Amino acid sequence: MRVIVVEDEPAMADAVARGLRRDGIAVDVAYDGDEGSEKLSVTRYDVAVLDRDLPGRSGDELCDELVAAGGTTRVLMLTASGSLADKVEGLSRGADDYLAKPFDFPELVARVRALGRRATPAVPPTLAAGDLVLDPARRTVSRAGRPVELTRKEFGVLEVLLAASGAVVSSEELLERVWDENADPFTTTVRVTVMTLRKKLGEPGLIDTVVGAGYRVPDALPAGTAAG
């Protein structure tokens, strides 16, 4: 999942970003509305966490731009304006959710994840390929009933590949969905992560390399679904 946090208080913005990253979410940060608008125009985000009171473009204006563009980015208004009237106004502009400061961080993570699920095509709660099972909600992976310990990036790559249901996923898409704007597009980080992921998953191998195109897990199915 790729998220942008647009918040003009750097300490707040960075704290939110760090917390979301600890939960395995790729996060970009903008400290004013104009920077946020620029990043939103060039990157497809699953969720935008917007402060309403921003220098430059306001959070309301950014929300208006996203709604007018008709994309799939979901909007969570994060603001000190917590009255019922403010919430109604924010939601009436097209925001998908509204959370007033101060907030409990676990609630923010839960709301961001819920919005992220609405921003992408629906996937089953558990993903599988052969004897491999991945549970996105519990952040667990097992193979043949035994737990497999993965890093956040390895888990993210595997989740994207399994959710693709056998389709090829390019390195560029993996970089966009699992990493953030600080990732070097010319780096070998995706290839290295896939290599270590393969080692941890063991034999027989599950991840195919499609030369010139990317990677795929041919047998990826919703858990409990029989192959036809």
Phi, psi and omega in degrees: 000138180245127184232145170243136176249119178248105188211129185274355173265104186306320181297317178294313182300315183291324178295317178297316181298316180298317181296317179293322179295323177298336179268013175084017182258135176282128187229132168252154183232140171230140185258004172206167186293325181292318177296320178298318180297319180297315181292322179294334182281341185245348182233139177272112179256146174284320182221138172246120176262110189244128167282140182286322185262094183238147169293152186074224176294138178281166175299325177298317180294320177297319177299316179301318181297317180294317179296317181294327181289338176071024180278193183258000181295127178268146187246126172246115176280124179241109192207160176280348181276093189253013180288161179301319180298319179295319179297315180298317180297316180298316180291327180291339178282349180114002175297148182270337181202165187213125180228123183272145173277146351287156183225161174274127187300319178302327178292319177300313180300316181298318180291319178298315180296320179297318178292323179298324178294330180280341184276343183239161178305142184299134175237154180295157182297335179229138181246150183210155171212113185060236180264013178265133179229130178240129179248103183298322183292316181272352180059044181236151175226137175222152174227127184053036177083356181256136181294144176241120181273120181237153171288169180299319181290319177298317178298316181298317178298314181297319180298316180296317181295318180292321180294339179286352175054046176094348179286155179283135177243125183286160176299323180296319179291320177298318179298320181288321186277332189252329180259195178226192187294343180280352180286136178283118182296345181258006182282164176264017187300323179294313181299317180294319180296318177297321180297313180290327177297317178300317180298317182291326181285335176079192183257153353292152183297146182248334187257120177266144170264126176256106188304128178079358183235316181148222185226157176204157171246099189302326186264017183295126181217154168302139181304135179088358179268130179277141177290141180274000000 
